[in-house]
Amino acid sequence: MEQKLLMKHYENDEYASYKGYVKHDGYAALKKAFTMKPDDIIAEVKNSGLRGRGGAGFSTGMKWSFLPKNNEPRFLLCNADEGEPGTFKDRMMMERAPHQLIEGMIISAFAIQSKKSYIYIRGEYNESYKIVEKALKEAYDAGMLGKNIMNSGFDHDMDVYRGAGAYIVGEETALISSLEGLKGQPKLKPPFPAVQGYLRKPTIVNNVETLAAVTWIITNGAGAYKKYGTEKSAGTKLFSVSGNINKPGVYEVPLGYPFKDLLENECGGMKQGFNFKALIPGGSSCPVLNKEEALKSTMDYECMSQLGSMLGSGGVIVIDDKQCMVDLLKVLMHFYHHESCGQCTPCREGTGWLEKLTNGIGAGTAKLEDVGLLDKVARHMMGTTICALSDAAALPVISFVSKFRDEFECHVREHRCKVKGKCHAQDHH
Amino acid sequence: MSSGNKTSNIHLSRASLGDDKPVKLPAESKAFIQKELKRYERRESALIPALFEAQKVFGWISEEVIDVLAMEMDIPHSRVAEVADFYTMFNKKPVGKYHIQVCTNISCAMVGARETADYFCSKLGMKLEEVSRDGKFTVSQVECLGSCGTAPMAQINDDYHENLTHEKIDKLIEKLK
């Protein structure tokens, strides 16, 4: 069943405004936070088991605790550069509840004693940008931002920044480069942003959903949050579900929720005429699960890792039996090749080769051994680059080829698609 | 910083020879850019907002636009150019007044977005990436726009149009024509 901790009031249009938000106990968490010591807030978030909701799933409280213990100025950045194909939850959160995010950010900023934060929103989300911009103005007017917030003695300024179209900027060091007015290219870690980030100052970068969850955790306590989810995947998570299903959309369920239930109950099952075939559980970079694996899976970090995939950003891509896996891989490889920032040779060249090989296989112009070569190129790209984009391109390849090899071989051997659907893989380039 | 001025001076002399129409930023754009230069901790952070502003005025980012921004912002031409080049939202060639960008990434492709893009093209009698003769339209296929649950979709300039059907597209084009 859905468990709307964060999404409780999302259907209410007035929740997007300051007035409507306050009516539903908005900014009460911040008031409570100011009665706590910053270190106690960090401890509370750590105890809640909250893990980063952007994709990596790293403990939020732990990330915060990596900041140096000194008085150096530090920054908080909200990563709203949602770009992982299949993911659209942050957009909804910003549009339905911008103040929930802003409140979570002020609390987080207070916890890490940061006086300045930015919300970095992907350029295409113009609507989200306008809504967040308006909400920030309201928050300033209400004294929730600026000097001496709620007479706490704490000062904080928050601004919003609009990106301009680059998937890679969702990687935190690339996001920092972009905010600094540079090309959005990732940087080698260490130093991690918590030590040296924006303007070479200690910086925490957290996802929209992560920061919004902080608001709930401070209001209700770490113990209440941990009541939801599993031992290693605490709380609820927002899943963006897409594909030929009856009710695509964003659903908040406790972590550990069976995928089968999410598909059948929340999403109303497959559309008529479509049968379930495979699942990409957490956005396009996560290895695909076949039908059998998917139907026994639960939506949490440990189950997905046991199945050799990832929970990622929670972009649940439901693949039906009308889809050709070669065709879908072709779409993905075009994407990763297009989005490689070009710094590291294995990724810059590798993504190009993955695309070429996939296109050749789809068109039937490749040799049978190219199917093996495709897999081999992908494996050589793993772990050889500054950031994870190279791996993100390689993982779908390896899983698609190993689980649906017959479809790839059929394209090469018989110059036809096994699947009865609209396959574009045979199109010319 | 000096290189920004230098490049721009070369451009000005080229423009004054009458090679091409000189590109001039309107006063309100200049004011906006000057404000953005002071808004962030680093002046360079104003580059993306300034490029958006210039694109709003000129429709796309030409070499001349980069020159003018470099001079206006006192940031080297090469820095302006590399930022303009890196981000996909900055048009490196002219596009129609209405830039129809159809997402064809995985979730959209599964529900027929590539056919949606084709439908836009056939309806307007043009190919992908072309500018229509009246200068009004360009159709592009783009990467994930975060609208996977409401696919097929298209972003037309700043606005999202979701759950597209042939009927909706017909109406949309009628309105824009």
Interface residues (C-beta under 8 A of the other chain):
Chain A: E82 G83 E84 P85 G86 T87 F88 D90 R91 R122 G123 E124 Y125 N126 E127 D159 Y161 R162 G163 A164 G165 A166 Y167 S178 L179 E180 G181 L182 K183 G184 Y198 L199 S240 V241 S242 G243 N244 P248 G249 V250 I280 S284 G315 I317 I319 D320 Q323 D327 L328 V331 L332 F335 H338 E339 C341 K422 H424
Chain B: R39 Y40 E41 R42 R43 E44 S45 A46 L47 I48 P49 L51 F52 E82 V83 F86 Y87 T88 M89 F90 T104 N105 I106 S107 A109 M110 V111 G112 R114 E115 E143 C144 L145 G146 S147 C148 G149 T150 A151 Q155 D158 D159 Y160
